[in-house]
């Protein structure tokens, strides 16, 4: 069974794979019948410092929306419930309970990291920063207030 642990080495697989495979099970035939054999640490060799799926970025800060023209607005939640707005939502079309200069928000989205959101608590007022949508500058969906070119 120890032979099974020497079939592959870390030099024969992608970095980090050996660390992912702690055990493998092989159903094999022996003179006295078929058996399920567990091979512990099946890929031997020098351990890798790589972590599968890890994202390594360049040193320093990541700048997003760099060079984009920014607009700062004061927004008040006049409603009785919290309102959350995602990073790529057309701010012009947000919940009507949010009070702000909507004309300045046309074609704009929040200047925050992708996949994040800003929460507006009932009765609260806060400043937000917006950046223009990129690409073709076409907006569809949301509340249906634009549905086309900006």
Residue pairs with C-beta under 8 A, 6 or more apart in sequence:
1 37
1 39
4 24
4 26
4 37
4 39
4 42
5 39
5 40
5 41
5 42
5 44
6 44
7 42
8 42
8 43
8 44
9 43
9 44
9 45
10 18
10 43
10 44
10 45
10 46
10 47
10 48
11 45
12 43
13 43
15 48
15 50
16 48
16 50
16 51
16 52
16 54
17 43
17 52
18 41
18 43
18 44
18 45
18 47
18 48
19 47
19 48
19 51
19 52
20 52
21 42
21 43
22 40
22 41
23 38
23 39
23 40
23 41
23 42
24 38
24 39
24 42
25 36
25 37
25 38
25 39
26 36
26 37
26 39
27 34
27 35
27 36
27 37
28 34
28 35
28 37
64 113
64 114
65 111
65 131
68 111
68 131
68 132
69 131
69 132
70 111
70 129
70 130
70 131
71 104
71 105
71 108
71 129
71 130
71 131
72 127
72 128
72 129
72 130
73 100
73 101
73 104
73 105
73 127
73 128
73 130
74 100
74 125
74 126
74 127
75 98
75 99
75 100
75 120
75 125
75 126
75 127
75 128
76 98
76 99
76 100
76 120
76 123
76 124
76 125
77 83
77 97
77 98
77 99
77 120
77 121
77 122
77 123
77 124
77 125
78 97
78 98
78 99
78 123
79 95
79 97
79 98
79 122
80 122
81 97
81 122
82 119
82 120
82 121
82 122
83 94
83 95
83 97
83 98
83 119
83 120
84 117
84 118
84 119
84 120
85 91
85 94
85 95
85 98
85 110
85 117
85 118
85 120
86 110
86 115
86 116
86 117
87 109
87 110
87 112
87 113
87 114
87 115
87 116
87 117
88 109
88 114
89 109
89 110
89 142
90 107
90 108
90 109
90 133
90 139
90 142
90 145
90 146
91 105
91 108
91 109
91 110
91 128
91 130
92 102
92 105
92 106
92 107
92 108
92 145
92 146
93 139
93 142
93 143
93 144
93 145
93 146
94 105
98 120
104 130
105 130
106 146
106 150
107 132
107 133
107 137
107 139
107 150
108 130
108 131
108 132
108 133
109 130
109 131
109 132
109 133
110 117
110 118
110 128
110 129
110 130
110 131
111 128
111 129
111 130
111 131
112 118
118 126
118 128
120 126
133 139
133 150
136 149
137 149
137 150
138 148
138 149
138 150
139 146
139 147
139 148
139 150
140 146
140 147
140 148
141 147
